[in-house]
Amino acid sequence: MFRTHRVFRYRSRADFDADDFRLSLPRFSEENFHKNVDLADKIKTIADKYNATPTQVTLAWILAENENCECDLYLHRNPLR
């Protein structure tokens, strides 16, 4: 859910430290990184259109695509906090 936020922070592989383990993950490969940035930009555009956050749009997308998604959503604030 929070992957879009991370992609906004990192706009290129050069933004990572040289020893960052994420550079070894397929999602952050040279081939895939720009695809993730493009997707995050599209999600941001949709979020702006509906006055929502990218995280809200991502969650809505996941729930819409997975009718049988068994997710425990804690959408209320804990009054004891």
Buried (B, 14 or more C-beta within 10 A) or exposed (E): EEBBEEBBEBEEBEEBEEEEEEBEEEEBEEEEBEEBBEBBBEBBEBBEEEEBBBBBBBBBEEEEEEEEEEEEEEEEEEEEE
